[in-house]
Amino acid sequence: MNPPTTTVTVPEAARSRRSRLRQWRSLALTLPADRPELLSVFRRLVYAHAIGCGAQTARAEEIELSASELLTNALRYSDGPARLELSVHAGTLLLAVSDTSTHSPGGASGSSANGEHGRGLHIVNKLAAAVEVSVYPWGKTVFARFWLA
């Protein structure tokens, strides 16, 4: 004899709230300048976060690669820690990487993408929907926006 099946209906208000919560998620991590070996852990966290926010595998890999490039640049060209922040809202993921250098990153236009160095921001420019750099008295932040769908 089969056990009786129970159908649970979730009220519309609860479904709507759950949907709204899925649309707004954030992750913030700080990579100490003296611990570059943590970069691979950060990459996996970024990938898992992107997947958890609804990104398809290929898009999550692009976000992961972009985060890795920006974090590597932040560690290479500044003397302080690198801060990574991901926030998701309404189908877009915003990746922000901050460091203590007040110099604008070179190759922002992708013109220096032929050498061994200078390809990181070029790669991010190709993968992201939009990239911008903000320089502050304490350092800079590189913002990259990705569509999740």
N, CA, C and O atoms as a GROMACS GRO file, in nm:
protein
  596
    1MET      N    1   0.083  -0.116   0.000
    1MET     CA    2   0.000   0.000   0.000
    1MET      C    3   0.089   0.125   0.000
    1MET      O    4   0.180   0.136   0.082
    2ASN      N    5   0.064   0.215  -0.090
    2ASN     CA    6   0.141   0.338  -0.100
    2ASN      C    7   0.094   0.439   0.003
    2ASN      O    8  -0.026   0.451   0.030
    3PRO      N    9   0.191   0.513   0.062
    3PRO     CA   10   0.150   0.616   0.158
    3PRO      C   11   0.078   0.728   0.084
    3PRO      O   12   0.107   0.754  -0.033
    4PRO      N   13  -0.013   0.793   0.150
    4PRO     CA   14  -0.085   0.902   0.085
    4PRO      C   15   0.012   1.016   0.052
    4PRO      O   16   0.104   1.045   0.127
    5THR      N   17  -0.011   1.079  -0.060
    5THR     CA   18   0.072   1.192  -0.098
    5THR      C   19   0.007   1.320  -0.051
    5THR      O   20  -0.115   1.335  -0.052
    6THR      N   21   0.091   1.411  -0.010
    6THR     CA   22   0.041   1.539   0.039
    6THR      C   23   0.092   1.648  -0.053
    6THR      O   24   0.211   1.654  -0.085
    7THR      N   25   0.003   1.731  -0.095
    7THR     CA   26   0.041   1.844  -0.177
    7THR      C   27   0.044   1.967  -0.090
    7THR      O   28  -0.054   2.002  -0.024
    8VAL      N   29   0.161   2.032  -0.090
    8VAL     CA   30   0.176   2.153  -0.011
    8VAL      C   31   0.173   2.270  -0.107
    8VAL      O   32   0.248   2.275  -0.204
    9THR      N   33   0.087   2.362  -0.080
    9THR     CA   34   0.082   2.482  -0.163
    9THR      C   35   0.145   2.596  -0.086
    9THR      O   36   0.113   2.621   0.030
   10VAL      N   37   0.236   2.664  -0.153
   10VAL     CA   38   0.304   2.778  -0.092
   10VAL      C   39   0.225   2.903  -0.127
   10VAL      O   40   0.198   2.929  -0.244
   11PRO      N   41   0.189   2.980  -0.027
   11PRO     CA   42   0.114   3.102  -0.055
   11PRO      C   43   0.190   3.193  -0.151
   11PRO      O   44   0.313   3.197  -0.150
   12GLU      N   45   0.116   3.266  -0.232
   12GLU     CA   46   0.176   3.356  -0.331
   12GLU      C   47   0.271   3.456  -0.266
   12GLU      O   48   0.376   3.486  -0.323
   13ALA      N   49   0.237   3.506  -0.150
   13ALA     CA   50   0.322   3.604  -0.082
   13ALA      C   51   0.458   3.544  -0.048
   13ALA      O   52   0.561   3.610  -0.061
   14ALA      N   53   0.459   3.418  -0.005
   14ALA     CA   54   0.585   3.352   0.028
   14ALA      C   55   0.667   3.326  -0.097
   14ALA      O   56   0.788   3.345  -0.097
   15ARG      N   57   0.601   3.284  -0.206
   15ARG     CA   58   0.673   3.263  -0.332
   15ARG      C   59   0.734   3.393  -0.380
   15ARG      O   60   0.849   3.395  -0.424
   16SER      N   61   0.659   3.500  -0.372
   16SER     CA   62   0.706   3.630  -0.418
   16SER      C   63   0.826   3.675  -0.334
   16SER      O   64   0.924   3.726  -0.388
   17ARG      N   65   0.820   3.658  -0.203
   17ARG     CA   66   0.930   3.697  -0.114
   17ARG      C   67   1.055   3.616  -0.146
   17ARG      O   68   1.164   3.672  -0.153
   18ARG      N   69   1.039   3.487  -0.164
   18ARG     CA   70   1.152   3.400  -0.196
   18ARG      C   71   1.216   3.443  -0.328
   18ARG      O   72   1.339   3.445  -0.340
   19SER      N   73   1.134   3.477  -0.425
   19SER     CA   74   1.184   3.522  -0.554
   19SER      C   75   1.262   3.652  -0.540
   19SER      O   76   1.369   3.668  -0.600
   20ARG      N   77   1.211   3.745  -0.460
   20ARG     CA   78   1.281   3.872  -0.438
   20ARG      C   79   1.413   3.850  -0.368
   20ARG      O   80   1.512   3.915  -0.401
   21LEU      N   81   1.418   3.759  -0.272
   21LEU     CA   82   1.543   3.730  -0.202
   21LEU      C   83   1.647   3.673  -0.297
   21LEU      O   84   1.765   3.704  -0.286
   22ARG      N   85   1.605   3.589  -0.391
   22ARG     CA   86   1.697   3.532  -0.488
   22ARG      C   87   1.754   3.639  -0.580
   22ARG      O   88   1.863   3.623  -0.634
   23GLN      N   89   1.680   3.747  -0.600
   23GLN     CA   90   1.725   3.851  -0.691
   23GLN      C   91   1.831   3.942  -0.629
   23GLN      O   92   1.897   4.016  -0.701
   24TRP      N   93   1.848   3.940  -0.499
   24TRP     CA   94   1.944   4.027  -0.434
   24TRP      C   95   2.033   3.945  -0.342
   24TRP      O   96   1.991   3.904  -0.234
   25ARG      N   97   2.154   3.923  -0.384
   25ARG     CA   98   2.250   3.847  -0.303
   25ARG      C   99   2.384   3.916  -0.312
   25ARG      O  100   2.417   3.976  -0.415
   26SER      N  101   2.461   3.908  -0.206
   26SER     CA  102   2.592   3.971  -0.210
   26SER      C  103   2.695   3.883  -0.141
   26SER      O  104   2.663   3.799  -0.057
   27LEU      N  105   2.819   3.906  -0.178
   27LEU     CA  106   2.934   3.836  -0.123
   27LEU      C  107   3.047   3.937  -0.115
   27LEU      O  108   3.071   4.009  -0.212
   28ALA      N  109   3.115   3.944  -0.003
   28ALA     CA  110   3.228   4.036   0.013
   28ALA      C  111   3.344   3.959   0.076
   28ALA      O  112   3.327   3.892   0.178
   29LEU      N  113   3.462   3.970   0.015
   29LEU     CA  114   3.581   3.900   0.062
   29LEU      C  115   3.700   3.993   0.053
   29LEU      O  116   3.707   4.076  -0.037
   30THR      N  117   3.793   3.980   0.146
   30THR     CA  118   3.917   4.057   0.141
   30THR      C  119   4.034   3.960   0.130
   30THR      O  120   4.048   3.869   0.212
   31LEU      N  121   4.116   3.980   0.028
   31LEU     CA  122   4.233   3.896   0.005
   31LEU      C  123   4.356   3.972   0.055
   31LEU      O  124   4.394   4.072  -0.004
   32PRO      N  125   4.418   3.925   0.164
   32PRO     CA  126   4.537   3.993   0.215
   32PRO      C  127   4.650   3.991   0.112
   32PRO      O  128   4.666   3.894   0.038
   33ALA      N  129   4.727   4.097   0.108
   33ALA     CA  130   4.837   4.107   0.011
   33ALA      C  131   4.940   3.997   0.030
   33ALA      O  132   5.004   3.955  -0.066
   34ASP      N  133   4.956   3.949   0.152
   34ASP     CA  134   5.058   3.847   0.179
   34ASP      C  135   5.003   3.704   0.170
   34ASP      O  136   5.071   3.610   0.213
   35ARG      N  137   4.883   3.685   0.115
   35ARG     CA  138   4.824   3.551   0.104
   35ARG      C  139   4.772   3.524  -0.038
   35ARG      O  140   4.655   3.486  -0.052
   36PRO      N  141   4.854   3.541  -0.142
   36PRO     CA  142   4.805   3.520  -0.278
   36PRO      C  143   4.762   3.376  -0.306
   36PRO      O  144   4.691   3.351  -0.403
   37GLU      N  145   4.804   3.282  -0.222
   37GLU     CA  146   4.763   3.143  -0.242
   37GLU      C  147   4.613   3.124  -0.220
   37GLU      O  148   4.557   3.022  -0.260
   38LEU      N  149   4.548   3.221  -0.158
   38LEU     CA  150   4.403   3.214  -0.137
   38LEU      C  151   4.324   3.248  -0.263
   38LEU      O  152   4.202   3.234  -0.265
   39LEU      N  153   4.391   3.292  -0.367
   39LEU     CA  154   4.322   3.331  -0.490
   39LEU      C  155   4.239   3.216  -0.546
   39LEU      O  156   4.127   3.239  -0.592
   40SER      N  157   4.290   3.094  -0.543
   40SER     CA  158   4.214   2.981  -0.596
   40SER      C  159   4.088   2.954  -0.514
   40SER      O  160   3.986   2.914  -0.569
   41VAL      N  161   4.095   2.975  -0.384
   41VAL     CA  162   3.977   2.960  -0.298
   41VAL      C  163   3.874   3.068  -0.334
   41VAL      O  164   3.754   3.040  -0.343
   42PHE      N  165   3.920   3.190  -0.353
   42PHE     CA  166   3.831   3.300  -0.390
   42PHE      C  167   3.764   3.272  -0.523
   42PHE      O  168   3.645   3.299  -0.540
   43ARG      N  169   3.840   3.216  -0.617
   43ARG     CA  170   3.783   3.184  -0.750
   43ARG      C  171   3.667   3.087  -0.734
   43ARG      O  172   3.561   3.106  -0.794
   44ARG      N  173   3.687   2.982  -0.654
   44ARG     CA  174   3.580   2.883  -0.635
   44ARG      C  175   3.458   2.944  -0.566
   44ARG      O  176   3.345   2.912  -0.601
   45LEU      N  177   3.482   3.033  -0.470
   45LEU     CA  178   3.369   3.101  -0.403
   45LEU      C  179   3.292   3.189  -0.500
   45LEU      O  180   3.169   3.191  -0.496
   46VAL      N  181   3.362   3.260  -0.587
   46VAL     CA  182   3.295   3.346  -0.686
   46VAL      C  183   3.212   3.260  -0.780
   46VAL      O  184   3.097   3.293  -0.809
   47TYR      N  185   3.269   3.149  -0.828
   47TYR     CA  186   3.197   3.059  -0.918
   47TYR      C  187   3.071   3.005  -0.850
   47TYR      O  188   2.962   3.008  -0.908
   48ALA      N  189   3.085   2.955  -0.728
   48ALA     CA  190   2.972   2.898  -0.655
   48ALA      C  191   2.865   3.005  -0.629
   48ALA      O  192   2.746   2.977  -0.638
   49HIS      N  193   2.908   3.126  -0.597
   49HIS     CA  194   2.813   3.233  -0.573
   49HIS      C  195   2.736   3.268  -0.701
   49HIS      O  196   2.615   3.287  -0.698
   50ALA      N  197   2.807   3.276  -0.811
   50ALA     CA  198   2.742   3.307  -0.940
   50ALA      C  199   2.640   3.199  -0.976
   50ALA      O  200   2.529   3.231  -1.019
   51ILE      N  201   2.676   3.073  -0.960
   51ILE     CA  202   2.583   2.962  -0.987
   51ILE      C  203   2.462   2.973  -0.894
   51ILE      O  204   2.348   2.957  -0.938
   52GLY      N  205   2.488   2.999  -0.766
   52GLY     CA  206   2.379   3.011  -0.669
   52GLY      C  207   2.285   3.126  -0.699
   52GLY      O  208   2.169   3.125  -0.657
   53CYS      N  209   2.334   3.226  -0.770
   53CYS     CA  210   2.251   3.341  -0.806
   53CYS      C  211   2.183   3.324  -0.940
   53CYS      O  212   2.114   3.415  -0.987
   54GLY      N  213   2.200   3.208  -1.002
   54GLY     CA  214   2.128   3.181  -1.125
   54GLY      C  215   2.208   3.187  -1.254
   54GLY      O  216   2.151   3.172  -1.362
   55ALA      N  217   2.339   3.209  -1.245
   55ALA     CA  218   2.420   3.212  -1.367
   55ALA      C  219   2.435   3.071  -1.424
   55ALA      O  220   2.448   2.974  -1.350
   56GLN      N  221   2.432   3.061  -1.556
   56GLN     CA  222   2.461   2.934  -1.622
   56GLN      C  223   2.611   2.906  -1.607
   56GLN      O  224   2.688   2.996  -1.574
   57THR      N  225   2.653   2.782  -1.629
   57THR     CA  226   2.791   2.741  -1.608
   57THR      C  227   2.890   2.828  -1.684
   57THR      O  228   2.988   2.875  -1.626
   58ALA      N  229   2.866   2.852  -1.811
   58ALA     CA  230   2.959   2.931  -1.892
   58ALA      C  231   2.971   3.074  -1.838
   58ALA      O  232   3.081   3.129  -1.832
   59ARG      N  233   2.859   3.134  -1.799
   59ARG     CA  234   2.862   3.271  -1.746
   59ARG      C  235   2.935   3.273  -1.612
   59ARG      O  236   3.012   3.365  -1.586
   60ALA      N  237   2.911   3.173  -1.527
   60ALA     CA  238   2.980   3.166  -1.398
   60ALA      C  239   3.130   3.154  -1.417
   60ALA      O  240   3.207   3.212  -1.340
   61GLU      N  241   3.173   3.079  -1.519
   61GLU     CA  242   3.315   3.067  -1.549
   61GLU      C  243   3.373   3.201  -1.595
   61GLU      O  244   3.487   3.234  -1.560
   62GLU      N  245   3.297   3.278  -1.673
   62GLU     CA  246   3.342   3.410  -1.716
   62GLU      C  247   3.355   3.506  -1.597
   62GLU      O  248   3.450   3.585  -1.590
   63ILE      N  249   3.262   3.499  -1.506
   63ILE     CA  250   3.266   3.584  -1.387
   63ILE      C  251   3.384   3.543  -1.299
   63ILE      O  252   3.455   3.629  -1.245
   64GLU      N  253   3.406   3.414  -1.286
   64GLU     CA  254   3.519   3.363  -1.208
   64GLU      C  255   3.651   3.410  -1.268
   64GLU      O  256   3.739   3.456  -1.196
   65LEU      N  257   3.666   3.397  -1.400
   65LEU     CA  258   3.788   3.440  -1.468
   65LEU      C  259   3.810   3.590  -1.451
   65LEU      O  260   3.921   3.635  -1.425
   66SER      N  261   3.704   3.668  -1.465
   66SER     CA  262   3.714   3.813  -1.448
   66SER      C  263   3.757   3.849  -1.306
   66SER      O  264   3.843   3.935  -1.288
   67ALA      N  265   3.698   3.785  -1.208
   67ALA     CA  266   3.735   3.811  -1.069
   67ALA      C  267   3.882   3.776  -1.046
   67ALA      O  268   3.954   3.850  -0.979
   68SER      N  269   3.927   3.664  -1.102
   68SER     CA  270   4.066   3.623  -1.087
   68SER      C  271   4.161   3.724  -1.149
   68SER      O  272   4.263   3.759  -1.090
   69GLU      N  273   4.128   3.772  -1.269
   69GLU     CA  274   4.213   3.871  -1.337
   69GLU      C  275   4.220   4.001  -1.257
   69GLU      O  276   4.328   4.057  -1.239
   70LEU      N  277   4.105   4.047  -1.209
   70LEU     CA  278   4.103   4.173  -1.133
   70LEU      C  279   4.174   4.160  -0.999
   70LEU      O  280   4.245   4.252  -0.957
   71LEU      N  281   4.156   4.047  -0.931
   71LEU     CA  282   4.225   4.026  -0.804
   71LEU      C  283   4.376   4.014  -0.824
   71LEU      O  284   4.454   4.068  -0.745
   72THR      N  285   4.417   3.944  -0.928
   72THR     CA  286   4.560   3.930  -0.958
   72THR      C  287   4.622   4.067  -0.984
   72THR      O  288   4.730   4.097  -0.934
   73ASN      N  289   4.553   4.149  -1.063
   73ASN     CA  290   4.602   4.285  -1.090
   73ASN      C  291   4.610   4.366  -0.961
   73ASN      O  292   4.707   4.439  -0.938
   74ALA      N  293   4.508   4.354  -0.876
   74ALA     CA  294   4.507   4.429  -0.751
   74ALA      C  295   4.625   4.390  -0.663
   74ALA      O  296   4.687   4.476  -0.601
   75LEU      N  297   4.656   4.262  -0.657
   75LEU     CA  298   4.770   4.218  -0.576
   75LEU      C  299   4.903   4.257  -0.640
   75LEU      O  300   4.998   4.291  -0.569
   76ARG      N  301   4.909   4.253  -0.771
   76ARG     CA  302   5.034   4.283  -0.842
   76ARG      C  303   5.069   4.431  -0.837
   76ARG      O  304   5.186   4.466  -0.822
   77TYR      N  305   4.969   4.517  -0.848
   77TYR     CA  306   4.995   4.660  -0.865
   77TYR      C  307   4.962   4.747  -0.745
   77TYR      O  308   4.963   4.870  -0.756
   78SER      N  309   4.933   4.687  -0.631
   78SER     CA  310   4.912   4.766  -0.510
   78SER      C  311   4.985   4.698  -0.395
   78SER      O  312   5.026   4.583  -0.406
   79ASP      N  313   4.999   4.770  -0.286
   79ASP     CA  314   5.071   4.713  -0.173
   79ASP      C  315   4.980   4.670  -0.059
   79ASP      O  316   5.027   4.621   0.043
   80GLY      N  317   4.852   4.686  -0.076
   80GLY     CA  318   4.758   4.650   0.030
   80GLY      C  319   4.672   4.532  -0.008
   80GLY      O  320   4.698   4.466  -0.108
   81PRO      N  321   4.571   4.506   0.070
   81PRO     CA  322   4.481   4.395   0.040
   81PRO      C  323   4.391   4.428  -0.079
   81PRO      O  324   4.380   4.544  -0.120
   82ALA      N  325   4.328   4.327  -0.133
   82ALA     CA  326   4.230   4.344  -0.241
   82ALA      C  327   4.094   4.304  -0.186
   82ALA      O  328   4.080   4.202  -0.119
   83ARG      N  329   3.995   4.384  -0.214
   83ARG     CA  330   3.858   4.357  -0.167
   83ARG      C  331   3.772   4.324  -0.287
   83ARG      O  332   3.767   4.399  -0.384
   84LEU      N  333   3.704   4.211  -0.279
   84LEU     CA  334   3.614   4.167  -0.384
   84LEU      C  335   3.472   4.172  -0.331
   84LEU      O  336   3.444   4.126  -0.220
   85GLU      N  337   3.383   4.229  -0.410
   85GLU     CA  338   3.241   4.233  -0.373
   85GLU      C  339   3.158   4.191  -0.494
   85GLU      O  340   3.182   4.237  -0.606
   86LEU      N  341   3.063   4.104  -0.469
   86LEU     CA  342   2.967   4.063  -0.571
   86LEU      C  343   2.829   4.098  -0.520
   86LEU      O  344   2.795   4.069  -0.406
   87SER      N  345   2.751   4.160  -0.604
   87SER     CA  346   2.611   4.186  -0.567
   87SER      C  347   2.525   4.157  -0.689
   87SER      O  348   2.561   4.188  -0.802
   88VAL      N  349   2.412   4.096  -0.662
   88VAL     CA  350   2.321   4.056  -0.769
   88VAL      C  351   2.189   4.126  -0.747
   88VAL      O  352   2.135   4.129  -0.636
   89HIS      N  353   2.138   4.182  -0.855
   89HIS     CA  354   2.007   4.245  -0.847
   89HIS      C  355   1.943   4.245  -0.984
   89HIS      O  356   2.004   4.290  -1.082
   90ALA      N  357   1.822   4.196  -0.991
   90ALA     CA  358   1.740   4.201  -1.113
   90ALA      C  359   1.813   4.147  -1.236
   90ALA      O  360   1.813   4.210  -1.341
   91GLY      N  361   1.873   4.032  -1.220
   91GLY     CA  362   1.932   3.966  -1.337
   91GLY      C  363   2.070   4.010  -1.375
   91GLY      O  364   2.122   3.965  -1.478
   92THR      N  365   2.134   4.097  -1.296
   92THR     CA  366   2.272   4.135  -1.324
   92THR      C  367   2.358   4.110  -1.202
   92THR      O  368   2.311   4.118  -1.089
   93LEU      N  369   2.484   4.080  -1.227
   93LEU     CA  370   2.580   4.062  -1.120
   93LEU      C  371   2.685   4.170  -1.135
   93LEU      O  372   2.741   4.188  -1.243
   94LEU      N  373   2.711   4.243  -1.026
   94LEU     CA  374   2.813   4.346  -1.026
   94LEU      C  375   2.932   4.294  -0.949
   94LEU      O  376   2.921   4.260  -0.831
   95LEU      N  377   3.047   4.288  -1.015
   95LEU     CA  378   3.174   4.248  -0.956
   95LEU      C  379   3.253   4.375  -0.932
   95LEU      O  380   3.274   4.454  -1.024
   96ALA      N  381   3.297   4.396  -0.809
   96ALA     CA  382   3.378   4.513  -0.775
   96ALA      C  383   3.503   4.465  -0.704
   96ALA      O  384   3.496   4.392  -0.605
   97VAL      N  385   3.620   4.507  -0.756
   97VAL     CA  386   3.747   4.473  -0.692
   97VAL      C  387   3.818   4.603  -0.660
   97VAL      O  388   3.844   4.685  -0.748
   98SER      N  389   3.849   4.621  -0.531
   98SER     CA  390   3.914   4.743  -0.483
   98SER      C  391   4.054   4.711  -0.434
   98SER      O  392   4.080   4.603  -0.381
   99ASP      N  393   4.144   4.808  -0.452
   99ASP     CA  394   4.279   4.795  -0.399
   99ASP      C  395   4.328   4.930  -0.352
   99ASP      O  396   4.254   5.028  -0.360
  100THR      N  397   4.451   4.939  -0.302
  100THR     CA  398   4.503   5.061  -0.243
  100THR      C  399   4.580   5.149  -0.340
  100THR      O  400   4.628   5.255  -0.301
  101SER      N  401   4.593   5.109  -0.465
  101SER     CA  402   4.664   5.190  -0.564
  101SER      C  403   4.570   5.297  -0.620
  101SER      O  404   4.454   5.270  -0.650
  102THR      N  405   4.622   5.420  -0.632
  102THR     CA  406   4.542   5.529  -0.688
  102THR      C  407   4.569   5.547  -0.838
  102THR      O  408   4.519   5.642  -0.898
  103HIS      N  409   4.645   5.458  -0.897
  103HIS     CA  410   4.674   5.467  -1.041
  103HIS      C  411   4.565   5.394  -1.119
  103HIS      O  412   4.527   5.282  -1.084
  104SER      N  413   4.517   5.458  -1.224
  104SER     CA  414   4.422   5.391  -1.312
  104SER      C  415   4.490   5.273  -1.378
  104SER      O  416   4.607   5.283  -1.414
  105PRO      N  417   4.420   5.163  -1.394
  105PRO     CA  418   4.483   5.046  -1.455
  105PRO      C  419   4.519   5.074  -1.600
  105PRO      O  420   4.443   5.138  -1.672
  106GLY      N  421   4.634   5.026  -1.642
  106GLY     CA  422   4.676   5.039  -1.782
  106GLY      C  423   4.600   4.940  -1.867
  106GLY      O  424   4.555   4.836  -1.818
  107GLY      N  425   4.588   4.971  -1.993
  107GLY     CA  426   4.522   4.879  -2.086
  107GLY      C  427   4.373   4.875  -2.072
  107GLY      O  428   4.310   4.778  -2.115
  108ALA      N  429   4.313   4.977  -2.014
  108ALA     CA  430   4.168   4.977  -1.996
  108ALA      C  431   4.096   4.966  -2.130
  108ALA      O  432   3.986   4.909  -2.137
  109SER      N  433   4.156   5.018  -2.233
  109SER     CA  434   4.093   5.010  -2.365
  109SER      C  435   4.129   4.882  -2.437
  109SER      O  436   4.076   4.853  -2.544
  110GLY      N  437   4.219   4.804  -2.377
  110GLY     CA  438   4.260   4.680  -2.440
  110GLY      C  439   4.376   4.699  -2.536
  110GLY      O  440   4.414   4.604  -2.605
  111SER      N  441   4.435   4.820  -2.543
  111SER     CA  442   4.541   4.846  -2.639
  111SER      C  443   4.671   4.778  -2.603
  111SER      O  444   4.755   4.757  -2.692
  112SER      N  445   4.692   4.742  -2.478
  112SER     CA  446   4.818   4.678  -2.439
  112SER      C  447   4.800   4.529  -2.418
  112SER      O  448   4.872   4.469  -2.339
  113ALA      N  449   4.708   4.470  -2.487
  113ALA     CA  450   4.675   4.329  -2.464
  113ALA      C  451   4.766   4.233  -2.540
  113ALA      O  452   4.737   4.114  -2.542
  114ASN      N  453   4.873   4.281  -2.601
  114ASN     CA  454   4.958   4.192  -2.679
  114ASN      C  455   5.077   4.138  -2.601
  114ASN      O  456   5.133   4.036  -2.640
  115GLY      N  457   5.118   4.204  -2.494
  115GLY     CA  458   5.233   4.160  -2.417
  115GLY      C  459   5.196   4.053  -2.317
  115GLY      O  460   5.082   4.006  -2.311
  116GLU      N  461   5.296   4.016  -2.236
  116GLU     CA  462   5.273   3.916  -2.132
  116GLU      C  463   5.184   3.973  -2.022
  116GLU      O  464   5.106   3.900  -1.961
  117HIS      N  465   5.197   4.102  -1.997
  117HIS     CA  466   5.116   4.168  -1.896
  117HIS      C  467   5.017   4.261  -1.965
  117HIS      O  468   5.034   4.294  -2.082
  118GLY      N  469   4.914   4.302  -1.892
  118GLY     CA  470   4.820   4.400  -1.946
  118GLY      C  471   4.698   4.339  -2.011
  118GLY      O  472   4.618   4.411  -2.070
  119ARG      N  473   4.683   4.207  -2.003
  119ARG     CA  474   4.567   4.144  -2.066
  119ARG      C  475   4.449   4.127  -1.973
  119ARG      O  476   4.338   4.100  -2.019
  120GLY      N  477   4.470   4.141  -1.842
  120GLY     CA  478   4.362   4.116  -1.746
  120GLY      C  479   4.240   4.201  -1.768
  120GLY      O  480   4.129   4.150  -1.780
  121LEU      N  481   4.260   4.332  -1.774
  121LEU     CA  482   4.145   4.420  -1.793
  121LEU      C  483   4.088   4.406  -1.933
  121LEU      O  484   3.968   4.424  -1.954
  122HIS      N  485   4.173   4.375  -2.029
  122HIS     CA  486   4.125   4.350  -2.166
  122HIS      C  487   4.029   4.230  -2.167
  122HIS      O  488   3.924   4.235  -2.231
  123ILE      N  489   4.066   4.125  -2.097
  123ILE     CA  490   3.980   4.006  -2.088
  123ILE      C  491   3.846   4.041  -2.023
  123ILE      O  492   3.740   4.002  -2.072
  124VAL      N  493   3.852   4.115  -1.912
  124VAL     CA  494   3.730   4.154  -1.841
  124VAL      C  495   3.642   4.240  -1.932
  124VAL      O  496   3.520   4.224  -1.933
  125ASN      N  497   3.703   4.331  -2.007
  125ASN     CA  498   3.626   4.414  -2.101
  125ASN      C  499   3.553   4.329  -2.205
  125ASN      O  500   3.442   4.364  -2.246
  126LYS      N  501   3.613   4.221  -2.248
  126LYS     CA  502   3.551   4.133  -2.348
  126LYS      C  503   3.438   4.050  -2.288
  126LYS      O  504   3.341   4.020  -2.358
  127LEU      N  505   3.448   4.012  -2.161
  127LEU     CA  506   3.350   3.923  -2.100
  127LEU      C  507   3.232   3.996  -2.035
  127LEU      O  508   3.120   3.943  -2.034
  128ALA      N  509   3.255   4.114  -1.983
  128ALA     CA  510   3.152   4.186  -1.908
  128ALA      C  511   3.067   4.272  -2.000
  128ALA      O  512   3.110   4.312  -2.109
  129ALA      N  513   2.946   4.301  -1.955
  129ALA     CA  514   2.857   4.391  -2.029
  129ALA      C  515   2.907   4.535  -2.018
  129ALA      O  516   2.891   4.613  -2.111
  130ALA      N  517   2.968   4.570  -1.905
  130ALA     CA  518   3.020   4.704  -1.883
  130ALA      C  519   3.132   4.698  -1.780
  130ALA      O  520   3.127   4.619  -1.686
  131VAL      N  521   3.234   4.783  -1.798
  131VAL     CA  522   3.345   4.793  -1.704
  131VAL      C  523   3.373   4.940  -1.681
  131VAL      O  524   3.376   5.020  -1.775
  132GLU      N  525   3.394   4.976  -1.556
  132GLU     CA  526   3.434   5.113  -1.525
  132GLU      C  527   3.528   5.112  -1.407
  132GLU      O  528   3.527   5.020  -1.325
  133VAL      N  529   3.610   5.216  -1.399
  133VAL     CA  530   3.709   5.230  -1.293
  133VAL      C  531   3.682   5.360  -1.220
  133VAL      O  532   3.662   5.465  -1.282
  134SER      N  533   3.680   5.354  -1.088
  134SER     CA  534   3.666   5.473  -1.004
  134SER      C  535   3.790   5.484  -0.917
  134SER      O  536   3.826   5.390  -0.847
  135VAL      N  537   3.855   5.601  -0.921
  135VAL     CA  538   3.974   5.625  -0.841
  135VAL      C  539   3.935   5.717  -0.725
  135VAL      O  540   3.868   5.818  -0.744
  136TYR      N  541   3.979   5.679  -0.606
  136TYR     CA  542   3.949   5.752  -0.483
  136TYR      C  543   4.080   5.792  -0.416
  136TYR      O  544   4.186   5.745  -0.458
  137PRO      N  545   4.076   5.876  -0.314
  137PRO     CA  546   4.200   5.911  -0.242
  137PRO      C  547   4.268   5.790  -0.177
  137PRO      O  548   4.390   5.790  -0.160
  138TRP      N  549   4.192   5.690  -0.141
  138TRP     CA  550   4.247   5.572  -0.074
  138TRP      C  551   4.284   5.458  -0.168
  138TRP      O  552   4.352   5.364  -0.126
  139GLY      N  553   4.243   5.465  -0.294
  139GLY     CA  554   4.271   5.356  -0.389
  139GLY      C  555   4.175   5.362  -0.506
  139GLY      O  556   4.129   5.469  -0.544
  140LYS      N  557   4.146   5.247  -0.562
  140LYS     CA  558   4.053   5.244  -0.677
  140LYS      C  559   3.966   5.120  -0.669
  140LYS      O  560   3.995   5.024  -0.596
  141THR      N  561   3.858   5.124  -0.746
  141THR     CA  562   3.769   5.009  -0.761
  141THR      C  563   3.741   4.990  -0.909
  141THR      O  564   3.710   5.086  -0.980
  142VAL      N  565   3.752   4.866  -0.952
  142VAL     CA  566   3.714   4.830  -1.089
  142VAL      C  567   3.580   4.758  -1.079
  142VAL      O  568   3.567   4.659  -1.006
  143PHE      N  569   3.481   4.808  -1.152
  143PHE     CA  570   3.348   4.751  -1.153
  143PHE      C  571   3.325   4.681  -1.286
  143PHE      O  572   3.356   4.737  -1.391
  144ALA      N  573   3.273   4.560  -1.281
  144ALA     CA  574   3.235   4.486  -1.403
  144ALA      C  575   3.094   4.432  -1.384
  144ALA      O  576   3.065   4.367  -1.283
  145ARG      N  577   3.008   4.458  -1.480
  145ARG     CA  578   2.868   4.414  -1.472
  145ARG      C  579   2.845   4.302  -1.572
  145ARG      O  580   2.887   4.310  -1.687
  146PHE      N  581   2.776   4.197  -1.527
  146PHE     CA  582   2.747   4.080  -1.610
  146PHE      C  583   2.597   4.052  -1.609
  146PHE      O  584   2.533   4.064  -1.504
  147TRP      N  585   2.542   4.017  -1.722
  147TRP     CA  586   2.405   3.967  -1.728
  147TRP      C  587   2.408   3.822  -1.685
  147TRP      O  588   2.496   3.747  -1.728
  148LEU      N  589   2.315   3.780  -1.601
  148LEU     CA  590   2.313   3.641  -1.555
  148LEU      C  591   2.248   3.549  -1.657
  148LEU      O  592   2.282   3.430  -1.661
  149ALA      N  593   2.158   3.597  -1.738
  149ALA     CA  594   2.091   3.510  -1.834
  149ALA      C  595   2.156   3.519  -1.970
  149ALA      O  596   2.112   3.452  -2.064
   0.00000   0.00000   0.00000
